[in-house]
Amino acid sequence: MNKYLVLFALIVTVLSFFGLLTNNDTLLPFVLFGSGILTLISGISELRKKQERTLGIVYIFTSLIAMSWGIDLVIF
């Protein structure tokens, strides 16, 4: 699981840099959705820890906002 998460983070980072270098706006929704998934996974793992519940909830809400923004850019 951990190596797949690192691979997914690497793909999102490469897409982000490629979009910045080429000034391509069509990659932005995919980068937002991918970073939202990564933040959601981080939030769930932080939520499982007993001391970091507030941080986990903040991560989860931030990921939902990023993913909904990415979906909104694809639809409209």
Backbone hydrogen bonds, N-H to C=O, Kabsch-Sander energy under -0.5 kcal/mol:
donor,donor_aa,acceptor,acceptor_aa,energy
5,L,1,M,-1.9
6,V,2,N,-2.0
7,L,3,K,-2.0
8,F,4,Y,-2.4
9,A,5,L,-2.3
10,L,6,V,-2.1
11,I,7,L,-2.2
12,V,8,F,-2.3
13,T,9,A,-2.2
14,V,10,L,-2.5
15,L,11,I,-2.4
16,S,12,V,-2.1
17,F,13,T,-2.6
18,F,14,V,-2.6
19,G,15,L,-2.3
20,L,16,S,-2.0
21,L,17,F,-2.6
22,T,18,F,-2.1
23,N,19,G,-0.7
24,N,19,G,-1.7
25,D,23,N,-0.6
27,L,24,N,-0.6
28,L,25,D,-0.8
31,V,27,L,-2.1
32,L,28,L,-2.7
33,F,29,P,-2.5
34,G,30,F,-2.4
35,S,31,V,-2.6
36,G,32,L,-2.0
37,I,33,F,-1.9
38,L,34,G,-2.2
39,T,35,S,-2.4
40,L,36,G,-2.2
41,I,37,I,-2.3
42,S,38,L,-2.1
43,G,39,T,-2.6
44,I,40,L,-2.3
45,S,41,I,-2.0
46,E,42,S,-2.2
47,L,43,G,-2.2
48,R,44,I,-1.3
49,K,45,S,-0.7
49,K,46,E,-0.5
56,G,52,E,-1.8
57,I,53,R,-2.2
58,V,54,T,-2.2
59,Y,55,L,-2.4
60,I,56,G,-2.3
61,F,57,I,-2.4
62,T,58,V,-2.4
63,S,59,Y,-2.4
64,L,60,I,-2.1
65,I,61,F,-2.0
66,A,62,T,-2.3
67,M,63,S,-2.7
68,S,64,L,-2.2
69,W,65,I,-2.1
70,G,66,A,-2.1
71,I,67,M,-2.4
72,D,68,S,-2.3
73,L,69,W,-2.0
74,V,70,G,-1.4
75,I,71,I,-2.4
76,F,72,D,-2.5
